[in-house]
Amino acid sequence: MTSLPPPPLVLASQSPRRIELLREAGYAFDILVPDVEEAHDASLTPEALTVENARRKAAVGAALRPEALVIGADTLVYVDGDPLGKPKDLDEALAMMRRLSGRQHQVCTGVYLAREGGSAGEGFHVITEVTFKPLTDALIQAYHARVNPLDKAGAYGIQECSEMILDQYEGSWTNVMGLPMEKLVEVLGKAAGA
Ligand SMILES: Cc1cn([C@H]2C[C@H](O)[C@@H](COP(=O)(O)OP(=O)(O)OP(=O)(O)O)O2)c(=O)[nH]c1=O
């Protein structure tokens, strides 16, 4: 008996970081930009909220590509249990970084793999602990002059000029960037073997 070839892979994301991470890991995939209404229910756990948003993104892609395995992802920064998404402007970006200054916070990325047009699938999440240096307003503004905060949860990108803001982190680095590659590679490997 010959085994079936694995389904084509689709990344339902406009995030340049997610595209780069999946490409660097050597996967061949198509890209679809998911236009979805994201949930913002702060009473949900980080896991429930990010995986639900990842599921919505993946479901949009899966409806368009029912033969494919479609990856959706969603990243939120949590401080004192409050979710921080992408800031709407530079004032909000400054306020977010002030909250993160000199302390530890959590970055949660939910990932969902949708199959069969979205009628089947599985989700998981990964949390990374990140601690920032104490940051003055001048330093935050200098950082935001170098790094666009508006397309990034929490108003920072760990992959850009992190020496200005980062004290330490514990866990997956790529998870902070938007895709927990260690876990994703493991889950994709199982999906291909299934
Ligand atoms: C915390 C952090 C987030 N981010 C980015 C990853 C995500 O692109 C973004 C979080 O927003 P998301 O809503 O998760 O993703 P997105 O809107 O950029 O892309 P799409 O929904 O199409 O997949 O923040 C970084 O690039 N670096 C970081 O250090």
The ligand as an ORCA input file, in Angstrom:
! r2SCAN-3c Opt
* xyz 0 1
  C       6.002     40.605     21.243
  C       6.320     40.614     19.780
  C       5.330     40.555     18.828
  N       5.638     40.578     17.495
  C       4.590     40.543     16.466
  C       4.215     39.141     16.003
  C       2.881     39.390     15.333
  O       3.135     39.740     13.969
  C       2.315     40.606     16.081
  C       1.122     40.251     16.929
  O      -0.054     40.422     16.190
  P      -0.964     39.232     15.689
  O      -2.374     39.736     15.717
  O      -0.635     37.976     16.444
  O      -0.502     38.981     14.182
  P      -0.485     39.950     12.932
  O      -1.703     40.817     12.902
  O       0.856     40.648     12.883
  O      -0.485     38.925     11.723
  P      -1.639     37.857     11.290
  O      -2.851     38.069     12.166
  O      -1.896     38.139      9.847
  O      -0.986     36.509     11.499
  O       3.375     41.087     16.929
  C       6.973     40.645     17.091
  O       7.251     40.668     15.876
  N       7.958     40.656     18.016
  C       7.708     40.652     19.356
  O       8.668     40.691     20.164
*
